[in-house]
Amino acid sequence: MSVKDFSRINPTTGATGEGRVFVDPNTAEIVDLSKVRLLRCGVDTVRQLYRGMIRLGVLALFEKPGTIVEFAGQRWHTGRVGRDSGYQFKLQNADLGFVLLIKNFNAKADSIGPHLKIEVSPHTIDTLSPDRLQARMDYYASEILEHVEVNQCAVHLALDLQGWQPPADLVSRMHCRARNHRDVSGINSIEWATKSSVYGRGETSMFGSANGIQLSIYNKTEQAKATDKLDYWQSVWRRNDDPFDDACPDNYNPDQDVWRIELRYHHSVIQQFASGSTQVSTGQLIDTRTFEAFCPHLDGLWRYGLQQFKLLNRPSYFDPFWTLIRDDVRVELPVESLMDDTEYKRYYKTAAGFSGKNVELFLGNFVSLLARERVGATKAFDRLKEWECWPVIRDHYAAKDMGERAIYRHIRDLLEERHVRWGRGV
């Protein structure tokens, strides 16, 4: 579906294509967004992945989980991690702002594998320049692994603003390829290491899946209070204040809630961009692996995300607010943006290069085991999407014009067939 923008006018200069006043070209409806205050757009989360072989002595740090140990010249808290994370152990230092997830569940410790993921907190990302942050992560990786190889990174981009809040019909007006939507409400829990925050009254809406591109819109003021981080975030939001004019309309207003629009990119999606995007001037692939190298492309990533998730005013027309944050927002980083010199395109690795037959055989065996254990289609599909190889399976069926809903129905039908033909003796 081709989606158009409202006409845009600067009422002060009369220039078109700029300003905060938007006009519907068909109805002449005027939308004035002059009271929307864009406080900050920055990187909220970095996850850098590494391959290698775990050094001797590293796993000995976890003989007594829950204790404080010395590692890389700093004090760290040790712990075990749930299997859903893909790793077995973690070292965490909230003061430094790092969580080190160690020993992949699916690879042996004495062999080279994807054994390390480093997660970085917002305050550390904000404090360190991209090159210094990358150097710090690479140093920790060298202390944990031998034969270190940078794997890929994942990033979350977050825009904080005031003077706007999600409309009541947000879900019906948000158009995207992703079919997943979730309203989070009624539960109060925070888990920083897995980047999940759940709090009451339905103030969070999420679209998309965690292993692709996910859009989250939530009340950041309430979330900051729940995590006892409001003082920190208020100091960030006040950076653009005019210290000589308390009445400046562009100032952060502590009496008004801040809403956050966050785009979360899985490392597999970043890899697709790295493998498919080219520099306009040279035609070369950007081919990045590290957070530092990908930073100049974060403006392009922000704009791409707001083209994948479309908040519509009415059919075929963007909501003017969506046009504003898509075109005017830039990610705050001390690096030169390469957005205008890059053609962004995602490269999808097809199952043909691997073997589509292997995917079909796996799914058949997978369904047979599920039928034997009497596992339902919904639970089976949810577990399948959590698996590291889900992108290969998804892309294989996408080549057959089958989306996620069609894959689910395929699994459901296969399960029904086995139950009907083989009964409880499966």
ROSE-80617 format. One record per residue (C-alpha): residue in one letter; x, y, z. Coordinates in nm, 4 decimals. Example, Ala and Ser with C-alpha at 12.3 -4.5 7.8 and 13.67 -1.06 7.14 Angstrom:
<atoms>
(atom 'A', (1.2300, -0.4500, 0.7800)),
(atom 'S', (1.3670, -0.1060, 0.7140)),
</atoms>
This chain:
<atoms>
(atom 'M', (0.0000, 0.0000, 0.0000)),
(atom 'S', (0.1394, 0.3391, -0.1027)),
(atom 'V', (0.1075, 0.5842, 0.1862)),
(atom 'K', (0.1247, 0.9607, 0.1374)),
(atom 'D', (0.2033, 1.2497, 0.3699)),
(atom 'F', (-0.0051, 1.5553, 0.4498)),
(atom 'S', (0.1257, 1.8794, 0.2989)),
(atom 'R', (0.3649, 2.0586, 0.5319)),
(atom 'I', (0.3848, 2.4359, 0.5805)),
(atom 'N', (0.5993, 2.6718, 0.7836)),
(atom 'P', (0.3496, 2.9418, 0.8945)),
(atom 'T', (0.6309, 3.1870, 0.9750)),
(atom 'T', (0.8049, 3.1808, 0.6379)),
(atom 'G', (0.5308, 3.0327, 0.4236)),
(atom 'A', (0.7743, 2.7704, 0.2954)),
(atom 'T', (0.6307, 2.4310, 0.2074)),
(atom 'G', (0.7847, 2.0970, 0.3011)),
(atom 'E', (0.8911, 2.2149, 0.6466)),
(atom 'G', (0.7463, 2.3396, 0.9735)),
(atom 'R', (0.4974, 2.1966, 1.2197)),
(atom 'V', (0.1688, 2.2715, 1.0426)),
(atom 'F', (0.0258, 1.9904, 0.8293)),
(atom 'V', (-0.2654, 2.0157, 0.5867)),
(atom 'D', (-0.4729, 1.7297, 0.4497)),
(atom 'P', (-0.4598, 1.7832, 0.0694)),
(atom 'N', (-0.8117, 1.6413, 0.0266)),
(atom 'T', (-1.0105, 1.7835, 0.3180)),
(atom 'A', (-0.7941, 2.0879, 0.4068)),
(atom 'E', (-0.7880, 1.9653, 0.7668)),
(atom 'I', (-0.5100, 2.1451, 0.9588)),
(atom 'V', (-0.2969, 1.9675, 1.2177)),
(atom 'D', (-0.0705, 2.1890, 1.4277)),
(atom 'L', (0.2143, 1.9988, 1.5978)),
(atom 'S', (0.3969, 2.3042, 1.7304)),
(atom 'K', (0.3445, 2.1880, 2.0902)),
(atom 'V', (0.5166, 1.8528, 2.0383)),
(atom 'R', (0.8568, 1.8649, 2.2104)),
(atom 'L', (1.1177, 1.6180, 2.0853)),
(atom 'L', (1.3405, 1.5807, 2.3900)),
(atom 'R', (1.5961, 1.3267, 2.2734)),
(atom 'C', (1.6528, 1.0404, 2.0336)),
(atom 'G', (1.9366, 0.8107, 2.1330)),
(atom 'V', (2.0614, 0.4554, 2.1588)),
(atom 'D', (1.8932, 0.2899, 2.4548)),
(atom 'T', (2.0443, -0.0589, 2.4307)),
(atom 'V', (2.3485, -0.2150, 2.2682)),
(atom 'R', (2.4063, -0.5886, 2.2473)),
(atom 'Q', (2.7371, -0.6973, 2.0959)),
(atom 'L', (2.7850, -1.0657, 2.0138)),
(atom 'Y', (3.1146, -1.2520, 1.9899)),
(atom 'R', (3.2374, -1.5933, 1.8831)),
(atom 'G', (3.5347, -1.7727, 2.0319)),
(atom 'M', (3.6451, -2.0404, 2.2773)),
(atom 'I', (3.6016, -1.9784, 2.6493)),
(atom 'R', (3.9313, -1.9224, 2.8287)),
(atom 'L', (4.0452, -2.1579, 3.1017)),
(atom 'G', (3.9341, -2.0381, 3.4417)),
(atom 'V', (3.6385, -1.8279, 3.3249)),
(atom 'L', (3.3729, -2.0881, 3.4075)),
(atom 'A', (3.5321, -2.1325, 3.7513)),
(atom 'L', (3.3965, -1.7852, 3.8343)),
(atom 'F', (3.0498, -1.9407, 3.8524)),
(atom 'E', (3.1202, -2.2208, 4.1006)),
(atom 'K', (2.9200, -2.0235, 4.3571)),
(atom 'P', (2.6542, -1.8233, 4.1698)),
(atom 'G', (2.5321, -1.5131, 4.3492)),
(atom 'T', (2.8737, -1.4097, 4.4769)),
(atom 'I', (3.1030, -1.1167, 4.3960)),
(atom 'V', (3.4144, -1.2020, 4.1956)),
(atom 'E', (3.7141, -1.0226, 4.0518)),
(atom 'F', (3.7244, -1.0093, 3.6721)),
(atom 'A', (3.9101, -0.7817, 3.4287)),
(atom 'G', (4.0128, -0.5519, 3.7133)),
(atom 'Q', (3.6559, -0.4944, 3.8346)),
(atom 'R', (3.4114, -0.6500, 4.0791)),
(atom 'W', (3.1219, -0.8432, 3.9254)),
(atom 'H', (2.8144, -1.0258, 4.0471)),
(atom 'T', (2.7886, -1.3837, 3.9195)),
(atom 'G', (2.4723, -1.5698, 3.8310)),
(atom 'R', (2.3047, -1.8292, 3.6151)),
(atom 'V', (2.0746, -1.7329, 3.3308)),
(atom 'G', (1.7506, -1.8941, 3.2142)),
(atom 'R', (1.7712, -2.1133, 2.9077)),
(atom 'D', (1.5526, -1.8727, 2.7089)),
(atom 'S', (1.8439, -1.6281, 2.6978)),
(atom 'G', (2.0553, -1.8809, 2.5066)),
(atom 'Y', (2.3361, -1.8557, 2.7634)),
(atom 'Q', (2.4188, -2.0261, 3.0928)),
(atom 'F', (2.6033, -1.7671, 3.3031)),
(atom 'K', (2.6287, -1.3923, 3.3534)),
(atom 'L', (2.8620, -1.1372, 3.5045)),
(atom 'Q', (2.6879, -0.8131, 3.5936)),
(atom 'N', (2.8095, -0.4760, 3.7169)),
(atom 'A', (2.5218, -0.2268, 3.7147)),
(atom 'D', (2.7548, 0.0565, 3.8174)),
(atom 'L', (2.9693, 0.0012, 3.5084)),
(atom 'G', (2.6540, -0.0671, 3.3065)),
(atom 'F', (2.7530, -0.4050, 3.1580)),
(atom 'V', (2.6042, -0.7532, 3.1616)),
(atom 'L', (2.8224, -1.0299, 3.0158)),
(atom 'L', (2.6252, -1.3382, 2.9076)),
(atom 'I', (2.8628, -1.6344, 2.8774)),
(atom 'K', (2.8589, -1.9949, 2.7452)),
(atom 'N', (2.6047, -2.0594, 2.4750)),
(atom 'F', (2.3716, -2.3480, 2.5589)),
(atom 'N', (2.4073, -2.4966, 2.2130)),
(atom 'A', (2.7877, -2.5054, 2.1896)),
(atom 'K', (3.0589, -2.6807, 2.3891)),
(atom 'A', (3.2754, -2.4628, 2.6110)),
(atom 'D', (3.5982, -2.6119, 2.4718)),
(atom 'S', (3.5065, -2.5377, 2.1100)),
(atom 'I', (3.4696, -2.2141, 1.9137)),
(atom 'G', (3.1118, -2.0922, 1.9215)),
(atom 'P', (2.8833, -1.7923, 1.9917)),
(atom 'H', (2.9762, -1.7906, 2.3587)),
(atom 'L', (2.9449, -1.4234, 2.4534)),
(atom 'K', (2.6875, -1.1465, 2.4389)),
(atom 'I', (2.7571, -0.8109, 2.6045)),
(atom 'E', (2.4610, -0.5929, 2.6994)),
(atom 'V', (2.5166, -0.2256, 2.7771)),
(atom 'S', (2.2928, -0.0001, 2.9851)),
(atom 'P', (2.1634, 0.3379, 2.8616)),
(atom 'H', (2.3771, 0.5470, 3.0991)),
(atom 'T', (2.6973, 0.3770, 2.9815)),
(atom 'I', (2.6058, 0.4199, 2.6142)),
(atom 'D', (2.5403, 0.7854, 2.6908)),
(atom 'T', (2.8719, 0.8304, 2.8732)),
(atom 'L', (3.1096, 0.6600, 2.6320)),
(atom 'S', (3.1670, 0.7528, 2.2680)),
(atom 'P', (3.1039, 0.4676, 2.0215)),
(atom 'D', (3.4752, 0.3995, 1.9748)),
(atom 'R', (3.5456, 0.3931, 2.3488)),
(atom 'L', (3.2425, 0.1742, 2.4133)),
(atom 'Q', (3.3493, -0.0687, 2.1417)),
(atom 'A', (3.7020, -0.0809, 2.2846)),
(atom 'R', (3.5619, -0.1598, 2.6302)),
(atom 'M', (3.3406, -0.4407, 2.4961)),
(atom 'D', (3.6249, -0.5830, 2.2877)),
(atom 'Y', (3.8481, -0.5811, 2.5974)),
(atom 'Y', (3.5963, -0.7808, 2.8010)),
(atom 'A', (3.5577, -1.0216, 2.5097)),
(atom 'S', (3.9343, -1.0773, 2.4958)),
(atom 'E', (3.9357, -1.1559, 2.8687)),
(atom 'I', (3.6616, -1.4181, 2.8271)),
(atom 'L', (3.7377, -1.5757, 2.4896)),
(atom 'E', (4.0284, -1.7026, 2.2870)),
(atom 'H', (4.0175, -1.6724, 1.9058)),
(atom 'V', (3.7791, -1.3795, 1.9442)),
(atom 'E', (3.5636, -1.2889, 1.6465)),
(atom 'V', (3.3036, -1.0130, 1.6467)),
(atom 'N', (2.9701, -1.1661, 1.5530)),
(atom 'Q', (2.7127, -0.8848, 1.5151)),
(atom 'C', (2.5321, -0.6233, 1.7231)),
(atom 'A', (2.1732, -0.5436, 1.8159)),
(atom 'V', (2.0476, -0.1924, 1.8963)),
(atom 'H', (1.7422, -0.0205, 2.0391)),
(atom 'L', (1.6686, 0.3384, 1.9300)),
(atom 'A', (1.4485, 0.5496, 2.1568)),
(atom 'L', (1.2745, 0.8828, 2.0998)),
(atom 'D', (1.1477, 1.0635, 2.4111)),
(atom 'L', (0.8911, 1.3396, 2.3694)),
(atom 'Q', (0.6179, 1.5456, 2.5314)),
(atom 'G', (0.3052, 1.7087, 2.3943)),
(atom 'W', (0.1811, 1.3856, 2.2364)),
(atom 'Q', (0.0394, 1.0607, 2.3606)),
(atom 'P', (-0.0829, 0.7479, 2.1807)),
(atom 'P', (-0.4357, 0.7781, 2.0456)),
(atom 'A', (-0.7021, 0.5448, 2.1834)),
(atom 'D', (-0.7260, 0.3731, 1.8446)),
(atom 'L', (-0.3493, 0.3239, 1.8113)),
(atom 'V', (-0.3741, -0.0472, 1.7330)),
(atom 'S', (-0.6261, -0.0109, 1.4517)),
(atom 'R', (-0.4317, 0.2770, 1.2952)),
(atom 'M', (-0.0883, 0.1140, 1.3161)),
(atom 'H', (-0.0168, -0.0743, 0.9936)),
(atom 'C', (0.2824, -0.3042, 0.9624)),
(atom 'R', (0.3870, -0.6385, 0.8233)),
(atom 'A', (0.4303, -0.7788, 1.1734)),
(atom 'R', (0.1109, -0.9350, 1.3011)),
(atom 'N', (0.2151, -0.9485, 1.6654)),
(atom 'H', (0.0737, -0.6854, 1.8972)),
(atom 'R', (0.0720, -0.6850, 2.2727)),
(atom 'D', (-0.0704, -0.4536, 2.5369)),
(atom 'V', (0.1179, -0.4873, 2.8637)),
(atom 'S', (-0.0862, -0.4174, 3.1740)),
(atom 'G', (-0.1684, -0.5275, 3.5246)),
(atom 'I', (0.1721, -0.6681, 3.6224)),
(atom 'N', (0.4612, -0.4866, 3.7889)),
(atom 'S', (0.8025, -0.6405, 3.7188)),
(atom 'I', (1.1370, -0.5236, 3.5862)),
(atom 'E', (1.4257, -0.7283, 3.4463)),
(atom 'W', (1.7055, -0.5089, 3.3091)),
(atom 'A', (1.9325, -0.7906, 3.1858)),
(atom 'T', (1.6663, -0.9193, 2.9476)),
(atom 'K', (1.5438, -0.5672, 2.8687)),
(atom 'S', (1.1855, -0.6285, 2.9742)),
(atom 'S', (0.9745, -0.3845, 3.1700)),
(atom 'V', (0.6160, -0.4580, 3.2586)),
(atom 'Y', (0.3950, -0.2181, 3.4508)),
(atom 'G', (0.0314, -0.1405, 3.4987)),
(atom 'R', (-0.2690, 0.0274, 3.3361)),
(atom 'G', (-0.1896, -0.0754, 2.9776)),
(atom 'E', (0.0659, 0.1980, 2.9192)),
(atom 'T', (0.2785, -0.0114, 2.6845)),
(atom 'S', (0.1997, -0.1267, 2.3318)),
(atom 'M', (0.4400, -0.3451, 2.1359)),
(atom 'F', (0.4258, -0.4399, 1.7698)),
(atom 'G', (0.6385, -0.6986, 1.5934)),
(atom 'S', (0.8561, -0.9767, 1.7300)),
(atom 'A', (1.1699, -0.9698, 1.9422)),
(atom 'N', (1.3661, -1.1665, 1.6819)),
(atom 'G', (1.2987, -0.9090, 1.4083)),
(atom 'I', (1.2062, -0.5413, 1.4329)),
(atom 'Q', (0.9894, -0.4455, 1.7267)),
(atom 'L', (0.8149, -0.1156, 1.7936)),
(atom 'S', (0.7313, -0.0265, 2.1528)),
(atom 'I', (0.5361, 0.2812, 2.2630)),
(atom 'Y', (0.5137, 0.3442, 2.6345)),
(atom 'N', (0.4971, 0.5978, 2.9149)),
(atom 'K', (0.8653, 0.6520, 2.9942)),
(atom 'T', (0.7927, 0.8620, 3.3024)),
(atom 'E', (0.6028, 0.5747, 3.4648)),
(atom 'Q', (0.8676, 0.3227, 3.3604)),
(atom 'A', (1.1476, 0.5420, 3.4982)),
(atom 'K', (0.9656, 0.5715, 3.8304)),
(atom 'A', (0.9172, 0.1946, 3.8439)),
(atom 'T', (1.2915, 0.1355, 3.7931)),
(atom 'D', (1.3960, 0.4247, 4.0205)),
(atom 'K', (1.5688, 0.5960, 3.7261)),
(atom 'L', (1.3567, 0.9115, 3.6989)),
(atom 'D', (1.6303, 1.1443, 3.8306)),
(atom 'Y', (1.8724, 1.0177, 3.5675)),
(atom 'W', (1.6278, 1.0510, 3.2795)),
(atom 'Q', (1.5185, 1.3975, 3.3883)),
(atom 'S', (1.8821, 1.5082, 3.3720)),
(atom 'V', (1.8979, 1.3733, 3.0149)),
(atom 'W', (1.5744, 1.5426, 2.9103)),
(atom 'R', (1.6870, 1.8790, 3.0527)),
(atom 'R', (1.9976, 1.8955, 2.8341)),
(atom 'N', (1.8166, 2.0945, 2.5666)),
(atom 'D', (1.6755, 2.3404, 2.8182)),
(atom 'D', (1.7632, 2.7080, 2.7949)),
(atom 'P', (1.9261, 2.7801, 3.1353)),
(atom 'F', (1.8491, 3.1524, 3.1011)),
(atom 'D', (1.4789, 3.1176, 3.0244)),
(atom 'D', (1.2662, 2.9020, 3.2543)),
(atom 'A', (0.9582, 2.9818, 3.0449)),
(atom 'C', (1.1086, 2.8473, 2.7217)),
(atom 'P', (0.8325, 2.6431, 2.5552)),
(atom 'D', (1.0843, 2.3875, 2.4298)),
(atom 'N', (1.1951, 2.2936, 2.7815)),
(atom 'Y', (1.1279, 1.9600, 2.9421)),
(atom 'N', (0.8224, 1.9966, 3.1635)),
(atom 'P', (0.8555, 1.7832, 3.4811)),
(atom 'D', (0.4798, 1.8051, 3.5379)),
(atom 'Q', (0.4014, 1.6358, 3.2067)),
(atom 'D', (0.4539, 1.2694, 3.1196)),
(atom 'V', (0.7239, 1.1721, 2.8702)),
(atom 'W', (0.6293, 0.9123, 2.6107)),
(atom 'R', (0.8857, 0.6934, 2.4410)),
(atom 'I', (0.8792, 0.5485, 2.0892)),
(atom 'E', (1.1363, 0.2718, 2.0689)),
(atom 'L', (1.2557, 0.0654, 1.7738)),
(atom 'R', (1.4320, -0.2572, 1.8667)),
(atom 'Y', (1.6479, -0.4279, 1.6049)),
(atom 'H', (1.7523, -0.7906, 1.6512)),
(atom 'H', (2.1109, -0.8717, 1.5550)),
(atom 'S', (1.9882, -1.0835, 1.2620)),
(atom 'V', (1.8176, -0.7755, 1.1143)),
(atom 'I', (2.1325, -0.5662, 1.1597)),
(atom 'Q', (2.3180, -0.8396, 0.9709)),
(atom 'Q', (2.0636, -0.8192, 0.6893)),
(atom 'F', (2.1287, -0.4446, 0.6602)),
(atom 'A', (2.5062, -0.4956, 0.6741)),
(atom 'S', (2.4864, -0.7568, 0.3959)),
(atom 'G', (2.2401, -0.5711, 0.1729)),
(atom 'S', (2.3064, -0.1967, 0.2109)),
(atom 'T', (2.5503, -0.0156, -0.0158)),
(atom 'Q', (2.7332, 0.3165, -0.0218)),
(atom 'V', (2.5891, 0.5304, -0.2994)),
(atom 'S', (2.9242, 0.6884, -0.3882)),
(atom 'T', (3.1210, 0.3621, -0.4146)),
(atom 'G', (2.8622, 0.0852, -0.4513)),
(atom 'Q', (3.0359, -0.1121, -0.1760)),
(atom 'L', (2.8456, -0.3040, 0.0901)),
(atom 'I', (2.8631, -0.1434, 0.4333)),
(atom 'D', (2.9441, -0.4930, 0.5733)),
(atom 'T', (2.9631, -0.3919, 0.9403)),
(atom 'R', (2.9967, -0.6207, 1.2433)),
(atom 'T', (3.0452, -0.3860, 1.5377)),
(atom 'F', (2.8283, -0.1253, 1.7059)),
(atom 'E', (3.0954, 0.1372, 1.6404)),
(atom 'A', (3.0998, 0.0671, 1.2661)),
(atom 'F', (2.7199, 0.0666, 1.2382)),
(atom 'C', (2.6663, 0.3939, 1.4306)),
(atom 'P', (2.6747, 0.6204, 1.1207)),
(atom 'H', (2.3758, 0.4248, 0.9864)),
(atom 'L', (2.1455, 0.4636, 1.2867)),
(atom 'D', (1.9626, 0.7616, 1.1311)),
(atom 'G', (1.8825, 0.5403, 0.8341)),
(atom 'L', (1.7702, 0.2650, 1.0684)),
(atom 'W', (1.5346, 0.5036, 1.2495)),
(atom 'R', (1.3737, 0.6211, 0.9256)),
(atom 'Y', (1.3468, 0.2649, 0.7935)),
(atom 'G', (1.1649, 0.1530, 1.1080)),
(atom 'L', (0.9050, 0.4280, 1.0815)),
(atom 'Q', (0.8390, 0.3212, 0.7241)),
(atom 'Q', (0.7836, -0.0388, 0.8308)),
(atom 'F', (0.5469, 0.0587, 1.1119)),
(atom 'K', (0.3007, 0.3152, 0.9762)),
(atom 'L', (0.0703, 0.5178, 1.1999)),
(atom 'L', (-0.2085, 0.6295, 0.9670)),
(atom 'N', (-0.4400, 0.9274, 0.9957)),
(atom 'R', (-0.6760, 0.7593, 0.7513)),
(atom 'P', (-0.6289, 0.4988, 0.4769)),
(atom 'S', (-0.3324, 0.5844, 0.2500)),
(atom 'Y', (-0.2190, 0.8839, 0.4596)),
(atom 'F', (0.0382, 0.8986, 0.7368)),
(atom 'D', (-0.0572, 1.0578, 1.0651)),
(atom 'P', (0.1248, 1.3958, 1.0550)),
(atom 'F', (0.2947, 1.3122, 1.3850)),
(atom 'W', (0.4514, 1.0053, 1.2220)),
(atom 'T', (0.5762, 1.2190, 0.9329)),
(atom 'L', (0.7294, 1.4633, 1.1824)),
(atom 'I', (0.9279, 1.2063, 1.3798)),
(atom 'R', (1.0276, 1.0141, 1.0668)),
(atom 'D', (1.1711, 1.3156, 0.8827)),
(atom 'D', (1.2906, 1.5484, 1.1596)),
(atom 'V', (1.4405, 1.3165, 1.4203)),
(atom 'R', (1.8119, 1.2349, 1.4200)),
(atom 'V', (1.9868, 0.9945, 1.6551)),
(atom 'E', (2.2122, 1.1874, 1.8936)),
(atom 'L', (2.5622, 1.0479, 1.8486)),
(atom 'P', (2.9068, 1.2101, 1.8082)),
(atom 'V', (2.9535, 1.0580, 1.4617)),
(atom 'E', (2.8750, 1.1773, 1.1102)),
(atom 'S', (2.5581, 1.0256, 0.9706)),
(atom 'L', (2.5938, 0.8292, 0.6470)),
(atom 'M', (2.2197, 0.8053, 0.5870)),
(atom 'D', (2.2246, 1.0264, 0.2761)),
(atom 'D', (2.5142, 0.8322, 0.1239)),
(atom 'T', (2.3683, 0.4863, 0.1806)),
(atom 'E', (2.1026, 0.2829, 0.0064)),
(atom 'Y', (1.9497, 0.0709, 0.2812)),
(atom 'K', (1.8298, -0.2714, 0.1848)),
(atom 'R', (1.7931, -0.5942, 0.3786)),
(atom 'Y', (1.9572, -0.9042, 0.2358)),
(atom 'Y', (1.7528, -1.2157, 0.3090)),
(atom 'K', (1.9551, -1.5325, 0.3169)),
(atom 'T', (1.7320, -1.7853, 0.1439)),
(atom 'A', (1.6978, -2.1440, 0.2470)),
(atom 'A', (1.7933, -2.2407, -0.1098)),
(atom 'G', (2.1533, -2.1586, -0.0286)),
(atom 'F', (2.1253, -2.3953, 0.2677)),
(atom 'S', (1.8715, -2.6643, 0.1835)),
(atom 'G', (1.4982, -2.6196, 0.1771)),
(atom 'K', (1.4646, -2.9960, 0.2076)),
(atom 'N', (1.6365, -2.9837, 0.5479)),
(atom 'V', (1.3832, -2.7296, 0.6685)),
(atom 'E', (1.0930, -2.9473, 0.5556)),
(atom 'L', (1.2427, -3.2589, 0.7157)),
(atom 'F', (1.3064, -3.0773, 1.0410)),
(atom 'L', (0.9549, -2.9406, 1.0601)),
(atom 'G', (0.8059, -3.2838, 0.9933)),
(atom 'N', (1.0099, -3.4435, 1.2705)),
(atom 'F', (0.9402, -3.1483, 1.4991)),
(atom 'V', (0.5658, -3.1878, 1.4529)),
(atom 'S', (0.5826, -3.5644, 1.5119)),
(atom 'L', (0.7530, -3.5100, 1.8469)),
(atom 'L', (0.5005, -3.2424, 1.9401)),
(atom 'A', (0.2132, -3.4732, 1.8533)),
(atom 'R', (0.3625, -3.7463, 2.0715)),
(atom 'E', (0.3804, -3.5063, 2.3671)),
(atom 'R', (0.0329, -3.3657, 2.2936)),
(atom 'V', (0.1658, -3.0108, 2.2520)),
(atom 'G', (-0.0801, -2.7670, 2.0920)),
(atom 'A', (-0.0137, -2.5662, 1.7764)),
(atom 'T', (0.0014, -2.2268, 1.9506)),
(atom 'K', (0.2600, -2.3363, 2.2063)),
(atom 'A', (0.4568, -2.5188, 1.9384)),
(atom 'F', (0.4679, -2.2139, 1.7116)),
(atom 'D', (0.5745, -1.9839, 1.9962)),
(atom 'R', (0.8627, -2.2172, 2.0861)),
(atom 'L', (0.9689, -2.2451, 1.7227)),
(atom 'K', (0.9973, -1.8654, 1.6907)),
(atom 'E', (1.2251, -1.8522, 1.9974)),
(atom 'W', (1.4775, -2.0863, 1.8345)),
(atom 'E', (1.7946, -1.9398, 1.6821)),
(atom 'C', (1.7192, -2.1081, 1.3468)),
(atom 'W', (1.3730, -1.9533, 1.3173)),
(atom 'P', (1.4903, -1.6893, 1.0614)),
(atom 'V', (1.6014, -1.9699, 0.8245)),
(atom 'I', (1.2657, -2.1458, 0.8594)),
(atom 'R', (1.0724, -1.8203, 0.8196)),
(atom 'D', (1.2685, -1.7197, 0.5076)),
(atom 'H', (1.2244, -2.0645, 0.3526)),
(atom 'Y', (0.8477, -2.0393, 0.3744)),
(atom 'A', (0.8498, -1.6696, 0.2789)),
(atom 'A', (1.0011, -1.7799, -0.0529)),
(atom 'K', (0.6852, -1.9879, -0.0924)),
(atom 'D', (0.4690, -1.6820, -0.0201)),
(atom 'M', (0.3859, -1.8127, 0.3269)),
(atom 'G', (0.3865, -1.5608, 0.6107)),
(atom 'E', (0.3941, -1.6366, 0.9827)),
(atom 'R', (0.0190, -1.6942, 0.9967)),
(atom 'A', (0.0433, -1.9447, 0.7113)),
(atom 'I', (0.3308, -2.1273, 0.8847)),
(atom 'Y', (0.1220, -2.1502, 1.2003)),
(atom 'R', (-0.1702, -2.2954, 1.0069)),
(atom 'H', (0.0668, -2.5422, 0.8381)),
(atom 'I', (0.1893, -2.6663, 1.1772)),
(atom 'R', (-0.1661, -2.6803, 1.3096)),
(atom 'D', (-0.2800, -2.8882, 1.0125)),
(atom 'L', (0.0164, -3.1257, 1.0403)),
(atom 'L', (-0.0536, -3.1773, 1.4102)),
(atom 'E', (-0.4206, -3.2470, 1.3407)),
(atom 'E', (-0.3283, -3.4967, 1.0701)),
(atom 'R', (-0.0990, -3.6904, 1.3040)),
(atom 'H', (-0.3561, -3.6950, 1.5815)),
(atom 'V', (-0.6298, -3.8151, 1.3486)),
(atom 'R', (-0.4188, -4.0778, 1.1692)),
(atom 'W', (-0.2127, -4.2046, 1.4613)),
(atom 'G', (-0.4287, -4.1228, 1.7636)),
(atom 'R', (-0.2913, -4.1238, 2.1165)),
(atom 'G', (-0.0342, -4.3857, 2.0275)),
(atom 'V', (0.1743, -4.1288, 1.8384)),
</atoms>
